[in-house]
Amino acid sequence: MTDTAPTAALLIIGNEILSGRTQDANLAFIARHLGVLGIRFRETRVVPDEEAEIVAAINALRARYTYVFTTGGIGPTHDDITAECIAKAFGVPLIRHPEAVRRLEIHYAGTGMLNEARLRMANTPEGATLIDNPVSTAPGFQIGNVFVMAGVPMIMQAMLTGIGDRLVGGPVVRTKSVASAIPEGSFADALCAIAADYPAVDIGSYPAFRQGRISTSLVLRATDPDLLERATVAVAEMLRALGGEPVVLDGYGE
């Protein structure tokens, strides 16, 4: 399946992800959210809290994709270096954003808690536009086609859903899944023929082994609903001819 729809990549920043201490909980939400907008999610990278790695990844991704989203590294501690790295990638100074400072001052008014560490969360590359944080106030930011968001899932989700007016999508990809107990090796050749007949439909085969039984889900994706339906029927008929009892679902059947 090929088209000219906008594309996107995600850069996950943090040593804790690479060490296995923390499991990323943002990728699936971002992929689904962008899919609804008609933005093709094409790549995810994970990099450590190291300046050279972050700068190189940002520059590579922003040149290749319509949109780049980052998560992690915008908190108040010494290892939160994402803002500095984004500024370096764009070749602009890092500034203390006046509006971000104002929001933090209001949030912490009367608490005595607004120290220099928390004020670091108001640092952005010069020229950046803030991304609202309705959960804990400290904003993310956008510069060029790069959107910098928090790593905390609740905050990231609020930030992402709040920038819909900044994102231009394309045709929405629709999905069907066909599940059966037929193993992949039994239909590989027939499936290849169907894929050749429907080049505008992306067809993936995903085997599973649950409760001692083999099953396979064939997932079909396309922007044309009529074409998707015809390809789905062809896949179901193929499995039925092999003695299977295919179950067709909209989406991934999750």
Secondary structure as UniProt FT lines:
FT   STRAND          7..13
FT   HELIX           15..19
FT   HELIX           27..37
FT   STRAND          40..47
FT   HELIX           51..64
FT   STRAND          67..71
FT   TURN            78..79
FT   HELIX           82..90
FT   STRAND          94..96
FT   HELIX           98..107
FT   TURN            108..112
FT   HELIX           116..119
FT   HELIX           120..122
FT   STRAND          123..125
FT   TURN            126..127
FT   STRAND          129..131
FT   TURN            134..136
FT   STRAND          140..143
FT   TURN            144..145
FT   STRAND          146..149
FT   HELIX           153..161
FT   TURN            162..163
FT   HELIX           164..166
FT   STRAND          174..180
FT   HELIX           184..186
FT   HELIX           188..197
FT   TURN            199..200
FT   STRAND          202..210
FT   TURN            211..212
FT   STRAND          213..222
FT   HELIX           225..241
FT   TURN            242..243
FT   STRAND          247..250
FT   TURN            251..252
//
